[in-house]
Amino acid sequence: MNPALSQIGNQMSSLTGVRAILKDISETLAAGAGQEFINLSAGNPVILPEVEQLWRDCTVELLASHEYGEVVCRYGSSQGYVPLIDAIVKDFNHRYGLDLHERNVLITPGSQSLYFYAANALGGYSTSGKLKQIVLPLTPDYTGYGGVSLVPEALIAYRPTLDINSTTHQFKYRPDFSQLTITEDTGCVIFSRPCNPTGNVLTDDEVRKIADLAAPYDVPVLIDSAYSPPFPALNFTEMTPVFGENILHCMSLSKVGLPGERIGIAIGDVRLIGALEAFQANMCLHPSRYGQAIAARAINSGKLAEISPRVIRPFYQKKFALLEATMAQAMPNDLPWFLHRGEGAIFAWLWLQDLPITDWELYQQLKQVGVVVVPGSPFFPGLREEWSHKHQCLRISLTASDQEIEIGIQRLAKIVAQAYECSAVSA
Ligand SMILES: Cc1ncc(COP(=O)(O)O)c(C=O)c1O
């Protein structure tokens, strides 16, 4: 049949941005049966044996306990599974000296759904018909924000300023406070810290400045902490989670080994949590409880907070160091290439200034030599203006083996050098 989709149905079905590219990538990898591809595009975290074992152990404990039937054979509260909420309250109060109680916490089926609830509960058309914006204070940022609003015109992103070090071929994005505008027409603010795709970590001061700009208008600031301490602690630079009255601290257990279980956690003001919980009740009643029950055990025992900096962080930090060293050795020193400072997350972000071809063309050329990366342009959701920089970047995953990273970067360096050379010849 050919169902007549609504406006929203059509909007949700359109293969835009990164979804179009991910489709191309999976078709490329599937079709390349004869060709060995080096996959530097993956977003799925690596299954680390010690982390997997932690979840096995928690599952064995759960199976042997009286709690099991209660967990999987019954519906629960739309706010989440009480033992997990209690574990979060206890852990965060103790760790960060907070004064949370259980009404400050909401559990969702993955953090993506949390952004969907918030974007639509806070952004879009207000009861008086005014457009409330969803502000991304700096771009590039997580491509998943691109599809969260049912009112796409509500999303607006700001260009950052760039700190460039030409000698070391490094750079870093910073919020451009001379442009960033938060007013009574702002519904909410969202950014990831550490950032997917760039690995950027906004400083504590930058975060406080954004929260302070939003506070006079009672605008919630969602800090997407999918890679932040205490778990998965995928920060390679010092950072402290920032809490505050208008801050919604948003976490995910996907990068601590539970992406399949879909667990997102929001910590914030009781009224905001209540509004998001109501959204959730309409959408799915509540998230599944098995993952929540094993997560409660891993948090209460302290093992999740222990394994994160000891096992998860060093695994990716070493991959970044290897990628950085390989790039320094393989990329021509006279070309304007810049690697974003590796401050966290599971990706590296490469900017090729004045690249004579687009990121999409470069992606295609890399496929020809058996290397798959993600072109950078879909990571600028909400950016209205044209910006050549947007077509000059690549996201490189840190999930591949050491050998694949080395070979992949060496091949990339050759293709990049050719791209600049070709344009110099034809000029
Ligand atoms: C920055 C960021 N936020 C949110 C998500 C969504 O995570 P999940 O829905 O698995 O919690 C991801 C997934 O990769 C991410 O990188």
The ligand as a Tripos MOL2 file, in Angstrom:
@<TRIPOS>MOLECULE
LIG
   16    16     1     0     0
SMALL
NO_CHARGES

@<TRIPOS>ATOM
      1 C1         26.2590   13.3850   21.8190 C.3       1 LIG1
      2 C2         25.2450   12.2950   21.7700 C.ar      1 LIG1
      3 N1         24.0610   12.5160   22.3320 N.ar      1 LIG1
      4 C3         23.0960   11.5690   22.3200 C.ar      1 LIG1
      5 C4         23.2920   10.3540   21.7110 C.ar      1 LIG1
      6 C5         22.1820    9.3580   21.7210 C.3       1 LIG1
      7 O1         22.4800    8.3370   22.6280 O.3       1 LIG1
      8 P1         21.4510    7.3010   23.2070 P.3       1 LIG1
      9 O2         20.0930    7.5740   22.6400 O.co2     1 LIG1
     10 O3         21.9660    5.9640   22.8240 O.co2     1 LIG1
     11 O4         21.4630    7.5140   24.6990 O.co2     1 LIG1
     12 C6         24.5190   10.0730   21.1030 C.ar      1 LIG1
     13 C7         24.7440    8.8040   20.4230 C.2       1 LIG1
     14 O5         25.7390    8.5460   19.8200 O.2       1 LIG1
     15 C8         25.5220   11.0790   21.1330 C.ar      1 LIG1
     16 O6         26.7100   10.8880   20.5610 O.3       1 LIG1
@<TRIPOS>BOND
     1     1     2 1
     2     2     3 ar
     3     2    15 ar
     4     3     4 ar
     5     4     5 ar
     6     5     6 1
     7     5    12 ar
     8     6     7 1
     9     7     8 1
    10     8     9 2
    11     8    10 1
    12     8    11 1
    13    12    13 1
    14    12    15 ar
    15    13    14 2
    16    15    16 1
@<TRIPOS>SUBSTRUCTURE
     1 LIG1         1 GROUP 0 **** ****
